[in-house]
């Protein structure tokens, strides 16, 4: 028998290729890099009239919480109205529920239901309920490992629309922004729930924005946004960064001037941070800001590269492709927009329908955009030349779906939801 002799360099190349093509888990809010983008995948480049293939659907209660995907499992925080939160583990391939965990969380808030996306690693997952319940679960058994309530622990009242933020996992920490009187941002040890560090109270009032992770000046840092209060002049706006490892304050920016922040900061690279909002200067007006963060000695300098009031997103961040930004502008009308890196509007989709408060993600050079009103999904080629749609598909029948949840994607499969169900779509196969 003859054996093929393979050189060490060839083995190394094959190993690197295998690592590059390995499917990435959409293991948290906005995906593996927390920027609503992923590369190295393969999806259909256009759709037929019937669109991509629906693999399964799963009934859900009302809510706006999106899914996380890890391996062959989908995790989503559901809610039984007025009574309890429910963490569900669902098989990605079949849509069958593998386990669920119910804990009591009585009461209800306007726009009822779940609010957030879980975060998952190889063995554990973490979630935040609309009443401030933070839970860590064993991923295999579905049993609770530890839990806290950030409202009770850090002196914060339940605000009108509840708690809406996704846990940030950094090394051995779970980082959250309780925005309470006793702490603005906190870090738990992820396995035990022990408090590792906490920061000062933030300058504004509690809002609905998740912490973001960046690395500026060689320091990993947590970026949080605290809005001002239109009825209380003692509460002021700030965007502030803390050292992710220690909680030490690093820098502050006060130019966003938002009173109701939902959209998180997005890191574009090791110097630039993108902010977008639709509650600017005492009105529901749009704004988008690009910041440059640099470090001189021990001091950080924050510079505005642009500030435009022509574009802004109320709920979901923009995605970057090449030298342009794409977002669902929350204005009049609600339309998708393309901006250049100087903040100039290059184009906006001028014909109905708009995308309302739907989310969008960038998958290897193509955009999936969901209509927040009827749940339709659109395949779009990002280009500064204009809006170019490559397909549209409908998976929801409700006349007012309120499909506002973030999207999730892994292994060729897209997870979307509305107020009645969650749907898994195969973006590598057309419907028959």
Residue pairs with C-beta under 8 A, 6 or more apart in sequence:
20 40
21 40
23 41
23 410
23 411
24 31
24 32
24 38
24 40
24 41
24 410
25 32
25 69
25 70
25 71
25 120
25 410
26 32
26 38
26 67
26 68
26 69
26 408
26 409
26 410
27 68
27 69
27 70
27 119
27 120
27 121
28 34
28 68
28 117
28 118
28 119
28 120
28 166
28 167
28 168
28 169
29 66
29 68
29 116
29 117
29 119
29 166
29 210
29 406
30 36
30 117
30 264
30 317
30 406
31 37
31 38
31 361
31 408
31 409
32 38
34 168
34 212
34 213
34 264
34 266
34 267
35 266
35 267
35 317
35 319
35 320
36 266
36 316
36 317
36 319
36 359
36 360
36 361
36 362
36 406
36 407
37 319
37 320
37 361
37 362
37 363
38 361
38 362
38 363
38 364
38 409
39 364
39 365
40 364
41 363
41 364
41 409
41 412
42 364
42 412
42 428
43 363
43 364
43 366
43 412
43 427
43 428
44 52
44 379
44 391
44 427
44 428
44 429
44 430
45 366
45 390
46 379
46 390
46 391
47 379
47 390
47 391
47 392
47 393
47 430
48 391
48 430
48 431
50 393
50 430
50 431
50 432
51 377
51 391
51 392
51 393
51 394
51 430
51 431
52 391
52 393
52 414
52 425
52 426
52 427
52 428
52 429
52 430
52 431
53 425
53 426
53 429
53 430
53 431
53 432
54 395
54 423
54 424
54 425
54 426
54 431
55 93
55 95
55 413
55 424
55 425
55 426
56 94
56 95
56 423
56 424
57 95
57 395
57 421
57 422
57 423
57 424
58 88
58 90
58 95
58 97
58 421
58 422
58 423
59 420
59 421
60 76
60 78
60 417
60 419
60 420
60 421
60 422
61 78
61 79
61 80
61 81
61 86
61 113
61 114
62 79
62 81
62 112
62 113
62 419
63 77
63 78
63 79
63 112
63 113
63 114
63 115
63 405
63 417
63 419
64 111
64 113
64 114
64 115
64 164
64 402
64 404
64 405
65 76
65 77
65 78
65 79
65 113
65 114
65 115
65 116
65 117
65 405
66 76
66 116
66 117
66 359
66 405
66 406
66 407
66 408
66 415
66 417
67 74
67 75
67 76
67 117
67 405
67 408
67 415
67 417
67 422
68 74
68 75
68 76
68 117
68 118
68 119
68 120
68 125
68 408
69 75
69 92
69 408
69 409
69 410
69 411
69 413
69 415
70 120
70 121
70 122
70 125
70 139
71 92
72 91
72 92
72 93
73 89
73 90
73 91
73 92
73 98
73 139
74 89
74 90
74 91
74 92
74 408
74 415
74 422
74 424
75 87
75 88
75 89
75 90
75 118
75 120
75 125
76 87
76 88
76 90
76 114
76 118
76 417
76 422
77 85
77 86
77 87
77 88
77 114
77 116
77 117
77 118
77 127
77 129
78 85
78 86
78 87
78 88
78 100
78 114
79 85
79 86
79 105
79 112
79 113
79 114
79 129
79 130
80 86
80 102
81 108
81 112
81 113
82 106
82 107
82 108
82 112
83 104
83 105
83 106
84 102
84 103
84 104
84 105
84 106
85 102
85 103
85 105
85 114
85 127
85 129
85 130
85 131
85 133
86 100
86 101
86 102
87 100
87 101
87 118
87 125
87 127
87 135
87 137
87 142
88 97
88 99
88 100
89 97
89 98
89 99
89 100
89 139
89 142
90 96
90 97
90 98
90 422
91 97
91 98
92 410
92 411
92 413
92 424
95 424
98 142
99 141
99 142
100 142
101 135
101 137
101 142
101 143
101 144
103 129
103 133
103 135
103 144
103 147
105 129
105 130
105 131
105 133
107 131
107 158
109 130
109 158
109 160
109 161
109 162
110 160
110 161
111 161
113 130
113 419
114 129
114 130
115 128
115 129
115 130
115 161
115 162
115 163
115 164
115 165
115 208
116 127
116 128
116 129
116 130
116 163
116 164
116 165
116 166
116 210
117 166
117 406
117 408
118 125
118 126
118 127
118 166
118 167
119 125
119 126
119 127
119 166
119 167
119 168
119 169
119 174
120 126
120 139
121 139
121 169
121 190
122 139
123 138
123 139
123 140
124 136
124 137
124 138
124 139
124 145
124 190
124 191
125 136
125 137
125 139
126 134
126 135
126 136
126 137
126 167
126 169
126 174
126 190
127 134
127 135
127 137
127 167
128 134
128 150
128 163
128 165
128 166
128 167
128 176
129 135
129 163
130 162
130 163
130 164
131 149
131 151
131 158
131 162
131 163
132 149
132 150
132 151
132 152
132 156
132 158
132 163
132 178
133 147
133 148
133 149
134 147
134 148
134 149
134 150
134 167
134 174
134 176
134 188
134 193
135 144
135 146
135 147
136 144
136 145
136 146
136 147
136 174
136 190
136 191
136 193
137 143
137 144
137 145
138 144
138 145
145 191
145 193
146 192
146 193
147 193
148 188
148 193
150 156
150 163
150 176
150 178
150 180
150 186
151 157
151 158
151 163
151 178
151 180
153 178
153 180
153 182
154 178
154 180
154 181
154 182
154 183
154 186
154 198
155 180
155 181
155 182
156 178
156 179
156 180
156 181
156 206
157 206
159 205
159 206
161 208
163 208
164 208
164 262
165 176
165 177
165 208
165 209
165 210
165 211
166 210
167 174
167 175
167 176
168 174
168 175
168 176
168 210
168 211
168 212
168 213
168 222
169 175
169 190
170 187
170 213
170 220
170 222
170 244
170 245
171 244
171 245
172 189
172 190
172 191
173 187
173 188
173 189
173 190
173 196
173 244
173 245
174 187
174 188
174 189
174 190
175 185
175 186
175 187
175 211
175 222
175 244
176 185
176 186
176 187
176 188
176 211
177 184
177 185
177 186
177 202
177 209
177 210
177 211
177 224
178 184
178 185
178 186
179 201
179 202
179 204
179 205
179 206
179 207
179 226
180 201
180 206
181 201
182 198
182 201
183 198
183 199
183 200
183 201
184 199
184 200
184 201
184 202
184 224
184 226
184 240
185 198
185 199
185 202
185 211
185 222
185 224
185 242
185 247
186 195
186 197
186 198
186 199
187 195
187 196
187 197
187 198
187 244
187 247
188 194
188 195
188 196
189 195
189 196
197 246
197 247
198 247
199 242
199 247
199 249
200 249
202 224
202 226
202 238
202 240
203 226
203 228
203 235
203 236
203 237
203 238
204 226
204 227
204 228
204 229
204 235
204 236
204 237
204 238
205 226
205 227
205 228
205 229
205 232
205 235
207 225
207 226
207 227
207 260
207 261
207 262
208 260
208 261
208 262
209 224
209 225
209 261
209 262
209 263
209 264
210 264
211 222
211 223
211 224
211 264
212 222
212 223
212 224
212 264
212 265
212 266
212 267
213 220
213 221
213 222
213 223
213 244
213 267
214 220
214 221
214 223
214 241
214 265
214 267
214 273
214 293
215 221
215 267
215 270
216 241
216 270
216 271
216 273
216 293
216 294
216 295
216 300
217 293
217 294
217 295
217 300
218 295
219 243
219 250
219 295
220 243
220 244
220 245
221 241
221 242
221 243
221 244
221 250
222 241
222 242
222 243
222 244
223 239
223 240
223 241
223 264
223 265
223 267
223 273
224 239
224 240
224 241
224 242
225 238
225 239
225 256
225 258
225 261
225 264
225 265
225 275
226 237
226 238
226 239
226 240
226 261
227 237
227 258
227 259
227 260
227 261
227 279
228 235
228 236
228 237
228 257
228 258
228 259
229 235
229 259
230 259
230 282
236 254
237 254
237 256
237 257
237 258
237 259
238 252
238 253
238 254
239 252
239 253
239 254
239 256
239 265
239 275
240 249
240 251
240 252
240 253
241 249
241 250
241 251
241 252
241 293
241 300
242 248
242 249
242 250
243 249
243 250
250 300
251 293
251 300
251 302
252 302
253 291
253 302
255 289
255 304
255 307
256 275
256 277
256 280
256 287
256 289
257 280
257 281
257 287
258 277
258 279
258 280
258 287
259 279
259 282
260 279
261 277
261 279
262 277
262 314
262 315
263 275
263 276
263 277
263 313
263 314
263 315
263 316
263 317
264 317
265 273
265 274
265 275
266 273
266 274
266 317
266 318
266 320
267 273
267 274
268 274
268 290
268 320
271 292
271 293
271 294
272 290
272 291
272 292
272 293
272 305
273 290
273 291
273 293
274 288
274 289
274 290
274 291
274 317
274 318
274 320
274 325
275 287
275 288
275 289
275 290
275 291
276 286
276 287
276 288
276 289
276 311
276 312
276 313
276 317
276 318
276 327
277 286
277 287
277 288
277 312
277 313
277 314
278 284
278 285
278 286
278 287
278 312
278 313
278 314
278 330
278 331
279 285
279 314
280 286
280 287
280 309
280 312
281 287
284 314
284 330
285 309
285 312
285 331
286 309
286 310
286 311
286 312
286 313
286 329
286 330
286 331
287 307
287 308
287 309
287 312
288 306
288 307
288 308
288 311
288 312
288 313
288 318
288 325
288 327
288 339
288 343
289 304
289 306
289 307
289 308
290 304
290 305
290 306
290 341
290 343
291 302
291 303
291 304
291 305
292 302
292 303
292 304
292 305
293 300
293 301
293 302
293 303
294 300
294 301
294 303
295 301
305 341
305 342
305 343
306 341
306 342
306 343
307 343
308 339
308 343
308 344
308 345
310 343
310 345
311 327
311 329
311 331
311 337
311 339
311 343
311 345
312 327
312 329
312 330
312 331
313 327
313 328
313 329
313 330
314 330
314 357
315 330
315 357
315 359
315 372
315 404
316 327
316 328
316 357
316 358
316 359
316 360
316 406
317 327
318 325
318 326
318 327
318 339
319 325
319 326
319 327
319 360
319 361
319 362
319 367
319 382
320 326
320 362
321 362
321 365
321 367
321 382
322 382
323 340
323 341
324 338
324 339
324 340
324 341
324 346
324 382
324 384
325 338
325 339
325 340
325 341
326 336
326 337
326 338
326 339
326 360
326 362
326 367
326 382
327 336
327 337
327 339
327 360
328 334
328 335
328 336
328 337
328 354
328 355
328 356
328 357
328 358
328 359
328 360
328 369
328 372
329 335
329 336
329 337
329 348
330 357
333 352
333 354
334 354
334 355
334 356
334 357
335 348
335 349
335 350
335 354
335 355
336 348
336 349
336 354
336 355
336 360
336 369
336 380
336 387
337 345
337 347
337 348
337 349
338 345
338 346
338 347
338 348
338 382
338 383
338 384
338 387
339 345
339 346
340 346
340 384
346 384
347 384
347 386
347 387
349 387
353 371
353 373
353 374
354 371
355 369
355 370
355 371
355 372
355 378
356 371
356 372
356 373
357 372
357 402
357 404
358 369
358 370
358 371
358 372
358 373
358 403
358 404
359 369
359 370
359 372
359 404
359 405
359 406
359 407
360 367
360 368
360 369
360 370
360 407
361 367
361 368
361 407
361 409
362 382
363 409
363 427
365 382
366 379
366 380
366 381
366 382
366 390
367 379
367 380
367 381
367 382
368 377
368 378
368 379
368 380
368 407
368 409
368 414
368 427
369 377
369 378
369 380
370 376
370 377
370 378
370 403
370 407
370 416
371 377
371 378
371 403
372 401
372 402
372 403
372 404
373 400
373 401
373 402
373 403
374 394
374 396
374 398
374 399
374 400
374 401
374 403
375 394
375 395
375 396
375 398
375 401
375 403
375 416
375 418
376 392
376 393
376 394
376 395
376 396
377 392
377 393
377 395
377 414
377 416
377 425
378 389
378 391
378 392
379 389
379 390
379 391
379 392
380 387
380 388
380 389
380 390
381 388
381 390
393 425
393 431
395 416
395 423
395 425
396 403
396 418
396 420
396 421
396 423
398 418
398 419
398 420
401 418
401 419
401 420
402 418
402 419
403 416
403 417
403 418
403 419
405 416
405 417
407 414
407 415
407 416
408 414
408 415
409 415
409 427
412 426
412 427
412 428
413 424
413 425
413 426
413 427
414 424
414 425
414 426
414 427
415 422
415 423
415 424
415 425
416 422
416 423
416 425
417 423
